[in-house]
Amino acid sequence: MDSDRALVWLPGEVKTPPFSDEARREAGYLLRLLQRRDSLGLPHSRPMPSIGRGCHELRIRDRDATWRIVYHVDGLAVVILEVFSKKTRTTPQRVIDASKRRLSGYKNAIGDHS
């Protein structure tokens, strides 16, 4: 049996948002499922191929905001690339660019040059 994936928050890059207790529990539960290698789909998660292979966004509804957690999944880890409050239908370009840069840095750090 495969072991759980690590959950990686990139140091100094991604900050935990001001989730309500309910939203924090939901995010934690969904991230735990990903660590256990469960597959998530809509309405909880959707692919983000514009960022890279293995990238997705979690959708977390909160009282006053709709949060997105952009993450990358590989055999080793679930890597949190960005957390932001989504206010429009489209993902802001700054989020896509930051996520790509962080994914590239993560891959370089682990020696993955794919």
C-alpha positions in Angstrom: 0.0 0.0 0.0 1.3 3.5 -0.9 2.0 5.8 1.9 0.4 9.2 2.3 1.8 12.2 0.3 3.4 15.0 2.3 1.6 18.3 2.4 4.0 21.0 1.4 3.4 24.7 2.1 6.3 26.6 0.4 8.1 28.6 3.1 7.6 32.3 2.9 5.5 32.0 -0.2 1.9 31.0 0.7 0.1 32.4 3.7 -3.0 30.8 5.3 -6.0 32.9 4.7 -8.5 34.1 7.3 -10.8 31.1 6.9 -13.8 30.7 9.2 -13.6 27.6 11.4 -16.0 25.7 9.1 -14.0 26.6 6.0 -10.7 25.7 7.7 -12.1 22.2 8.6 -13.4 21.7 5.0 -10.0 22.7 3.5 -8.2 20.4 6.0 -10.5 17.5 5.2 -10.1 17.9 1.4 -6.3 18.3 1.7 -6.2 15.2 3.8 -8.1 13.2 1.2 -5.5 14.3 -1.4 -2.7 13.3 0.9 -4.3 9.8 1.2 -4.3 9.7 -2.6 -8.0 10.0 -3.0 -9.2 11.6 -6.2 -11.3 14.8 -6.1 -13.4 16.3 -8.8 -16.1 18.9 -9.1 -17.5 20.6 -7.2 -14.5 20.4 -4.8 -11.6 20.5 -7.2 -11.0 21.2 -10.9 -7.8 20.8 -13.0 -5.7 23.8 -13.8 -3.7 22.8 -16.9 -2.8 26.4 -17.6 -0.5 26.2 -14.6 0.9 22.7 -15.3 0.4 19.0 -15.3 -0.9 17.8 -12.0 -2.2 21.2 -11.0 -5.7 21.8 -9.6 -7.7 24.2 -7.5 -9.7 23.4 -4.4 -12.9 25.4 -4.1 -13.7 26.4 -0.5 -16.9 28.3 0.2 -16.9 30.5 3.3 -19.3 32.9 4.9 -18.0 36.0 3.2 -15.7 34.7 0.5 -15.0 32.0 -1.9 -11.5 30.7 -1.5 -9.3 28.8 -3.9 -6.3 26.7 -3.0 -4.1 26.1 -6.1 -2.1 22.9 -5.6 0.1 20.4 -7.4 0.0 16.7 -6.9 2.9 14.3 -7.6 3.9 11.0 -6.2 5.6 12.6 -3.2 3.5 15.5 -2.2 0.5 17.8 -2.4 2.2 21.2 -2.9 0.2 24.4 -2.1 1.1 26.9 -4.8 -1.4 29.7 -3.9 -4.4 30.6 -1.8 -6.6 33.4 -2.8 -10.1 34.8 -2.5 -11.9 34.4 -5.9 -14.1 37.3 -6.8 -14.6 36.7 -10.6 -15.1 33.7 -12.8 -11.6 33.9 -14.2 -8.4 33.2 -12.2 -6.3 36.3 -12.0 -3.2 36.2 -14.2 -1.0 37.2 -11.2 -2.2 33.9 -9.5 -1.4 31.8 -12.6 2.1 33.4 -12.9 2.9 33.0 -9.2 1.7 29.4 -9.2 3.9 28.6 -12.3 6.9 30.2 -10.7 6.4 28.3 -7.4 5.8 25.0 -9.2 9.0 25.5 -11.2 10.9 26.3 -7.9 9.5 23.2 -6.2 10.4 21.0 -9.2 14.0 22.4 -9.3 14.3 21.8 -5.5 13.4 18.1 -5.8 15.4 17.6 -9.0 12.3 17.1 -11.3 13.2 18.6 -14.7 10.0 17.4 -16.5 
